[in-house]
Amino acid sequence: MSSNTPPSFLSRIAIAIGSFFAILGNGRLAADVTRLRAGEALAADVAPREIRVEVPVEKIVEVRVEVPVETIVEKTVELRVEVPTDTAALQLLGLLQREARFVDFIQEDVAPYTDAEIGAAARVVHAGCRKVLGEHFTIAPVRPEAEGARITLPAGFDAAAVRLTGHVVGQAPFTGTLGHRGWQVTLVQLPQLTDPQAAKVLAQAEVEL
């Protein structure tokens, strides 16, 4: 017998007798029977209802976090090697000797020679010295004006770069005639020495075999 088929008469008598004693002993069952007799529908006969339950969903939020990155700075360090003043002077003399025979010329007693002979030797020395200066020094005039021009020196002028001659009276400013533009070194490029002690040898002795 299926659940939807009503029971037979005999079955209902058995159910009634059994329910009678069950109702007497169970108050909750008696209350359910009372509601049923009052017309309340059975749970099985009630159509199911759609119940919407809103379940909060966790919202995923994309957060952009800026992390500071250490900046790598490439720094070039200029290494300057200080050469002792006496060593640099010896090095310059060695260059003048090699290119212009400068030391030989100065050490030579020129009194026995004629002016023409001295002039010929001086031309060789001049060319060599000029080559050394051009290769290892950058030289510029102290004053940009032409020689013979009238110039005015203001108060506080560089006395180490300008020398006053003639009748100097009072305080600057001074106005006078430029007799010599002067020279100043703006760059020195001497060769790097591997043995500073060797700079003392201006010219090696020559031995012919």
C-alpha positions in Angstrom: 0.0 0.0 0.0 1.4 3.3 -1.0 1.6 6.4 1.3 -1.2 8.1 -0.7 -3.7 5.2 -0.6 -6.2 5.5 2.3 -6.2 2.5 4.7 -9.0 0.0 4.8 -11.8 0.0 7.3 -10.3 -2.7 9.5 -7.0 -0.9 9.3 -8.6 2.3 10.4 -10.1 0.5 13.5 -6.7 -0.8 14.5 -5.3 2.7 14.0 -8.0 4.3 16.0 -7.6 1.9 18.9 -3.8 2.3 18.8 -4.1 6.1 18.5 -6.5 6.3 21.5 -4.0 4.8 23.9 -1.2 6.8 22.3 -3.1 10.1 22.7 -3.7 9.3 26.3 -0.1 8.8 27.0 1.5 11.5 24.8 0.4 15.1 25.2 2.3 16.4 22.2 0.7 13.8 20.0 -2.7 14.9 21.4 -1.9 18.5 20.5 -0.9 17.5 17.0 -4.2 15.5 16.5 -6.1 18.5 17.8 -4.5 20.8 15.2 -5.1 18.3 12.5 -8.8 18.0 13.4 -9.0 21.7 13.3 -8.1 21.7 9.7 -4.4 22.4 9.8 -2.7 20.8 6.8 -0.1 18.1 7.1 3.5 19.0 6.4 3.5 16.6 3.5 0.5 18.3 1.9 2.0 21.8 2.1 3.7 22.9 -1.1 7.4 23.8 -0.5 8.2 27.5 -0.4 11.3 29.1 -1.9 13.3 30.7 0.8 16.0 33.1 -0.2 18.8 33.5 2.2 21.4 36.2 1.5 24.7 34.9 2.5 27.3 37.6 2.7 30.1 37.0 0.3 33.6 38.2 1.1 34.6 40.8 -1.4 38.1 40.5 -2.8 39.6 43.9 -3.1 42.8 44.3 -5.1 45.1 46.6 -3.1 48.1 48.1 -4.8 51.0 48.4 -2.4 54.0 50.5 -3.5 57.1 49.1 -2.0 60.0 51.5 -2.0 62.9 50.1 -4.1 66.4 51.0 -3.2 68.0 53.1 -6.0 71.4 52.0 -7.1 73.5 54.9 -8.0 76.7 54.3 -9.8 79.2 56.9 -8.7 82.5 57.5 -10.4 85.3 58.4 -8.0 88.2 60.3 -9.5 91.5 59.1 -8.0 94.0 61.9 -8.0 97.6 61.0 -7.3 99.6 63.8 -5.8 103.1 63.9 -7.2 105.7 65.7 -5.0 106.7 69.1 -6.4 110.4 68.2 -6.7 109.6 65.0 -8.6 107.3 66.9 -11.0 110.1 69.5 -11.6 112.6 66.8 -12.3 110.2 65.1 -14.6 109.8 68.3 -16.6 113.5 68.8 -16.8 113.8 65.2 -18.1 111.2 65.9 -20.8 113.0 69.1 -21.9 116.3 67.2 -22.0 114.8 64.4 -24.1 113.1 66.6 -26.6 115.3 69.7 -26.7 118.7 68.9 -25.2 117.8 71.7 -22.8 120.2 70.6 -20.0 123.0 70.1 -22.5 122.5 73.6 -23.9 122.3 75.3 -20.5 125.3 73.4 -19.1 127.4 74.2 -22.2 129.8 77.3 -22.0 128.7 79.2 -25.1 131.4 81.9 -24.9 133.7 80.2 -27.4 130.9 80.0 -30.0 129.8 82.6 -32.5 126.4 84.1 -32.5 125.4 82.2 -35.6 126.5 78.9 -33.9 124.5 79.7 -30.7 121.5 80.8 -32.8 121.5 77.5 -34.7 121.6 75.5 -31.4 119.0 77.7 -29.9 116.6 77.0 -32.8 116.8 73.2 -32.0 116.3 73.9 -28.3 113.4 76.2 -29.0 111.6 73.6 -31.2 112.0 70.9 -28.6 110.8 73.1 -25.7 107.8 74.2 -27.6 106.9 70.6 -28.3 107.1 69.7 -24.6 104.9 72.6 -23.6 102.3 71.9 -26.3 102.1 68.2 -25.4 102.0 68.4 -21.6 100.7 71.9 -20.7 97.7 74.0 -21.6 98.8 77.6 -21.5 96.5 80.7 -21.8 97.1 84.5 -21.4 96.3 86.0 -18.0 94.7 89.0 -19.5 92.5 88.8 -22.7 93.3 92.3 -23.9 96.0 93.0 -26.5 99.3 94.3 -25.3 99.4 98.1 -25.4 95.7 98.4 -24.5 94.6 100.7 -21.7 92.9 98.7 -18.9 91.5 99.4 -15.4 92.2 97.1 -12.5 89.3 97.3 -9.9 89.7 97.1 -6.2 90.5 93.5 -5.0 92.2 92.5 -8.3 94.4 89.4 -8.2 97.8 90.6 -7.2 99.3 87.2 -7.8 98.2 87.3 -11.5 98.9 91.0 -12.2 102.1 92.9 -11.3 102.1 96.7 -11.2 105.1 98.5 -12.5 106.0 102.2 -12.8 104.8 104.9 -10.3 102.3 103.1 -8.1 100.5 105.5 -5.7 97.3 105.2 -3.8 94.7 102.4 -3.8 92.8 100.6 -6.6 91.2 101.1 -9.1 94.3 101.6 -11.2 94.4 102.5 -14.9 97.4 101.8 -17.0 98.8 100.3 -20.2 99.1 96.5 -20.6 102.8 95.8 -21.2 102.5 92.0 -21.1 99.4 89.7 -21.2 101.0 87.2 -18.8 100.8 83.4 -19.0 99.0 80.9 -16.9 98.8 77.1 -16.9 95.2 75.8 -17.1 96.0 72.1 -17.4 99.0 69.9 -16.7 99.3 66.4 -18.2 102.7 64.9 -17.2 103.2 61.2 -17.8 102.5 58.8 -14.9 105.7 57.8 -13.2 106.2 54.2 -12.1 109.4 54.9 -10.3 109.6 58.5 -8.8 113.3 57.9 -7.9 114.1 57.4 -11.6 113.1 61.1 -12.3 116.4 62.2 -10.8 118.1 60.8 -13.9 117.5 63.6 -16.4 119.6 61.9 -19.1 121.1 58.4 -19.1 124.8 58.1 -19.6 125.7 56.6 -23.0 128.3 53.9 -23.4 129.2 52.8 -26.9 130.4 49.2 -27.3 
